[in-house]
């Protein structure tokens, strides 16, 4: 399931086929095993179908809410990263001139790596970016360490700002790891399949349009949720707009 939700378009195709087959299976059971003959019996089944579809709607809405909240969190931390790096770049002026120049240059390189983190999809390249980012973080901390021994309010500002820079990267990474749980996806899949089996079984006759429209609508909903929830695999992604704007402003200085 984790592989599928990382590629929302593939998940859409798989869910569409699976739900269409579920509806066809329900129709096959109705025709081959035991169709609903009595009106009271059909009414009871329609009640069950309505309840199941309502539950599916609620689960999809809950999953959509989870996905959008995580997406908003990723956007928030991108903005906070840009603010932290930009603030520390200005606070570097409080350091001795040699240390200040070194910190500013390291921050520019670090900013480039953070932009690549948001725009890169290749896993091997991401590992290299992660390793390079870790080295730059160590270099940044080492660059302010000699001045950090001075207990002055101005140096404390620089140290606090560097803490914010390093911590914001950790918060961003945690937000990108925070995805909809696999158990929630399994629940959505199970309820959706059951609903479509009931749909096929409760139908008065084989209805090609009905058996296609319902799976299509449900699959589009699942695709949208997966697309928003996937930081790298979907079309709807968090772009490093604030980081890129900061990079442009620092280059002209």
VEXDREN-2710 file (C-alpha; in Angstrom, 1 decimal):
% VEXDREN-2710
k/r/px/py/pz
1/UNK/0.0/0.0/0.0
2/UNK/2.8/2.4/0.8
3/UNK/4.3/2.0/-2.7
4/UNK/0.9/2.7/-4.3
5/UNK/0.1/5.8/-2.3
6/UNK/3.5/7.2/-3.3
7/UNK/2.4/7.1/-6.9
8/UNK/-1.2/8.5/-6.9
9/UNK/-1.8/8.0/-10.6
10/UNK/-1.1/4.3/-10.3
11/UNK/-3.3/4.1/-7.2
12/UNK/-6.1/5.7/-9.2
13/UNK/-5.9/3.1/-12.0
14/UNK/-5.6/0.2/-9.5
15/UNK/-8.6/1.5/-7.4
16/UNK/-10.7/2.1/-10.5
17/UNK/-10.1/-1.5/-11.7
18/UNK/-10.6/-3.0/-8.2
19/UNK/-13.8/-1.1/-7.5
20/UNK/-15.2/-1.9/-11.0
21/UNK/-14.5/-5.6/-10.4
22/UNK/-16.1/-5.4/-7.0
23/UNK/-19.3/-3.9/-8.5
24/UNK/-19.2/-6.6/-11.2
25/UNK/-18.7/-9.3/-8.5
26/UNK/-21.8/-8.1/-6.7
27/UNK/-23.8/-8.2/-9.9
28/UNK/-22.6/-11.7/-10.6
29/UNK/-23.6/-12.8/-7.1
30/UNK/-27.0/-11.3/-7.6
31/UNK/-27.5/-13.2/-11.0
32/UNK/-25.9/-16.5/-10.1
33/UNK/-26.6/-17.1/-6.5
34/UNK/-29.7/-15.3/-5.2
35/UNK/-31.3/-12.2/-6.6
36/UNK/-33.4/-9.9/-4.3
37/UNK/-37.0/-10.8/-5.1
38/UNK/-39.1/-9.4/-2.3
39/UNK/-39.6/-5.6/-1.9
40/UNK/-39.0/-5.7/1.8
41/UNK/-35.8/-7.6/1.3
42/UNK/-34.6/-5.1/-1.2
43/UNK/-35.5/-2.3/1.1
44/UNK/-33.4/-3.8/3.9
45/UNK/-30.4/-4.1/1.5
46/UNK/-30.8/-0.5/0.3
47/UNK/-30.7/0.6/3.9
48/UNK/-27.4/-1.3/4.4
49/UNK/-26.0/0.1/1.1
50/UNK/-27.0/3.7/2.2
51/UNK/-25.3/3.2/5.5
52/UNK/-22.2/1.8/3.9
53/UNK/-21.9/4.6/1.4
54/UNK/-22.4/7.1/4.2
55/UNK/-19.5/5.5/6.1
56/UNK/-17.3/5.5/3.0
57/UNK/-18.1/9.2/2.5
58/UNK/-17.1/10.0/6.1
59/UNK/-13.9/8.0/5.9
60/UNK/-12.9/9.7/2.7
61/UNK/-13.7/13.1/4.2
62/UNK/-11.6/12.2/7.3
63/UNK/-8.7/11.1/5.1
64/UNK/-8.9/14.2/3.0
65/UNK/-8.8/16.3/6.2
66/UNK/-5.7/14.4/7.3
67/UNK/-4.0/14.9/4.0
68/UNK/-4.8/18.6/3.8
69/UNK/-3.6/19.3/7.4
70/UNK/-0.3/17.6/6.6
71/UNK/0.1/19.5/3.4
72/UNK/-0.5/22.8/5.2
73/UNK/2.0/21.8/7.8
74/UNK/4.6/21.2/5.1
75/UNK/3.9/24.6/3.7
76/UNK/4.2/26.2/7.1
77/UNK/7.6/24.7/7.8
78/UNK/8.9/25.7/4.4
79/UNK/8.0/29.3/5.3
80/UNK/9.6/29.0/8.7
81/UNK/12.8/27.6/7.2
82/UNK/13.1/30.6/4.9
83/UNK/12.5/33.0/7.8
84/UNK/15.0/31.2/10.0
85/UNK/17.8/31.2/7.4
86/UNK/17.1/34.8/6.4
87/UNK/17.1/36.0/10.0
88/UNK/20.4/34.2/10.7
89/UNK/22.0/35.6/7.6
90/UNK/21.4/39.1/9.0
91/UNK/22.4/38.2/12.5
92/UNK/25.8/37.0/11.2
93/UNK/26.8/40.7/11.1
94/UNK/27.0/40.5/14.9
95/UNK/30.0/38.1/14.5
96/UNK/33.6/39.1/13.8
97/UNK/34.0/39.9/10.2
98/UNK/35.9/36.7/9.2
99/UNK/33.3/34.5/11.0
100/UNK/30.4/36.5/9.6
101/UNK/31.6/36.1/6.0
102/UNK/32.1/32.3/6.5
103/UNK/28.6/31.9/8.1
104/UNK/26.9/33.8/5.3
105/UNK/28.6/31.8/2.6
106/UNK/27.7/28.5/4.4
107/UNK/24.1/29.7/4.7
108/UNK/23.8/30.3/1.0
109/UNK/25.1/26.8/0.3
110/UNK/22.8/25.4/2.9
111/UNK/19.8/27.3/1.3
112/UNK/20.6/25.7/-2.0
113/UNK/20.5/22.3/-0.5
114/UNK/17.1/23.0/1.2
115/UNK/15.7/24.1/-2.2
116/UNK/16.9/20.9/-3.7
117/UNK/15.2/18.9/-0.9
118/UNK/11.8/20.3/-2.0
119/UNK/12.3/20.0/-5.8
120/UNK/14.2/16.6/-6.1
121/UNK/12.3/13.3/-6.6
122/UNK/15.1/10.9/-7.2
123/UNK/15.8/8.8/-4.1
124/UNK/19.5/8.4/-4.6
125/UNK/19.9/12.2/-5.2
126/UNK/17.9/12.8/-2.0
127/UNK/20.3/10.7/0.0
128/UNK/23.2/12.8/-1.3
129/UNK/21.3/16.0/-0.5
130/UNK/20.6/14.7/3.0
131/UNK/24.3/13.9/3.6
132/UNK/25.4/17.3/2.2
133/UNK/22.9/19.1/4.4
134/UNK/24.2/17.3/7.5
135/UNK/27.7/18.3/6.7
136/UNK/26.7/21.9/6.2
137/UNK/24.8/21.9/9.5
138/UNK/28.0/20.7/11.2
139/UNK/30.0/23.4/9.4
140/UNK/27.5/26.1/10.4
141/UNK/27.6/25.1/14.0
142/UNK/31.4/24.9/14.0
143/UNK/31.6/28.4/12.4
144/UNK/29.8/30.1/15.3
145/UNK/31.3/27.9/18.0
146/UNK/34.4/30.1/18.7
147/UNK/32.2/33.1/19.2
148/UNK/29.6/31.1/21.2
149/UNK/32.0/31.0/24.2
150/UNK/31.5/34.8/24.6
151/UNK/28.5/35.3/27.0
152/UNK/27.1/38.4/25.4
153/UNK/23.5/39.2/24.4
154/UNK/24.5/39.7/20.7
155/UNK/26.3/36.4/20.4
156/UNK/23.3/34.7/22.1
157/UNK/21.1/36.1/19.3
158/UNK/23.4/34.5/16.7
159/UNK/23.4/31.1/18.5
160/UNK/19.7/31.2/19.0
161/UNK/19.2/32.0/15.3
162/UNK/21.4/29.1/14.3
163/UNK/19.4/26.8/16.6
164/UNK/16.3/27.9/14.7
165/UNK/17.9/27.1/11.3
166/UNK/18.9/23.6/12.4
167/UNK/15.7/22.9/14.2
168/UNK/13.5/24.0/11.3
169/UNK/15.1/21.4/9.0
170/UNK/14.2/18.7/11.5
171/UNK/10.6/19.9/11.8
172/UNK/10.3/20.0/8.0
173/UNK/11.6/16.4/7.7
174/UNK/9.2/15.2/10.4
175/UNK/6.3/16.9/8.5
176/UNK/7.3/15.1/5.3
177/UNK/7.4/11.8/7.1
178/UNK/4.0/12.4/8.7
179/UNK/1.7/10.6/6.2
180/UNK/-1.8/9.1/6.4
181/UNK/-1.3/5.7/8.2
182/UNK/-1.5/2.5/6.2
183/UNK/-4.3/1.3/8.5
184/UNK/-6.4/4.3/7.3
185/UNK/-5.8/3.4/3.7
186/UNK/-6.7/-0.2/4.4
187/UNK/-9.9/1.0/6.0
188/UNK/-10.8/3.1/3.0
189/UNK/-10.0/0.2/0.6
190/UNK/-12.1/-2.3/2.6
191/UNK/-15.1/-0.1/2.9
192/UNK/-15.0/1.0/-0.8
193/UNK/-14.8/-2.6/-2.0
194/UNK/-17.7/-3.6/0.3
195/UNK/-19.8/-0.7/-0.9
196/UNK/-19.3/-1.6/-4.6
197/UNK/-20.1/-5.3/-4.0
198/UNK/-23.4/-4.2/-2.3
199/UNK/-24.0/-1.8/-5.1
200/UNK/-23.8/-4.5/-7.7
201/UNK/-25.9/-6.9/-5.6
202/UNK/-28.6/-4.4/-5.0
203/UNK/-29.0/-3.3/-8.6
204/UNK/-32.2/-4.3/-10.4
205/UNK/-30.2/-5.3/-13.5
206/UNK/-26.7/-5.1/-14.9
207/UNK/-26.0/-1.3/-15.4
208/UNK/-22.7/-0.6/-17.2
209/UNK/-22.9/3.2/-16.6
210/UNK/-23.8/2.8/-12.9
211/UNK/-21.0/0.2/-12.4
212/UNK/-18.5/2.6/-14.0
213/UNK/-19.5/6.0/-12.6
214/UNK/-19.5/5.0/-8.9
215/UNK/-16.0/3.4/-9.1
216/UNK/-14.7/6.4/-11.1
217/UNK/-16.0/8.9/-8.6
218/UNK/-14.6/7.0/-5.6
219/UNK/-11.2/6.5/-7.4
220/UNK/-10.9/10.2/-8.2
221/UNK/-11.5/10.9/-4.5
222/UNK/-8.9/8.4/-3.4
223/UNK/-6.5/9.8/-6.1
224/UNK/-6.9/13.4/-4.8
225/UNK/-6.3/12.3/-1.2
226/UNK/-3.2/10.4/-2.2
227/UNK/-1.9/13.2/-4.3
228/UNK/-2.1/15.8/-1.5
229/UNK/-0.7/13.3/1.0
230/UNK/2.3/12.4/-1.2
231/UNK/5.1/15.1/-0.8
232/UNK/7.0/14.0/-3.9
233/UNK/4.8/11.6/-6.0
234/UNK/1.8/13.8/-6.6
235/UNK/1.0/16.8/-8.8
236/UNK/0.0/19.0/-5.8
237/UNK/3.3/19.6/-4.1
238/UNK/4.8/22.1/-1.7
239/UNK/7.1/24.4/-3.7
240/UNK/10.0/26.2/-2.0
241/UNK/8.7/29.6/-3.0
242/UNK/9.9/31.4/0.1
243/UNK/13.3/29.7/0.0
244/UNK/13.7/30.5/-3.7
245/UNK/12.7/34.1/-3.0
246/UNK/15.2/34.3/-0.2
247/UNK/17.9/32.8/-2.4
248/UNK/17.3/35.4/-5.0
249/UNK/17.5/38.3/-2.5
250/UNK/20.7/37.0/-1.0
251/UNK/22.4/36.6/-4.4
252/UNK/22.0/40.3/-5.2
253/UNK/23.6/41.4/-2.0
END
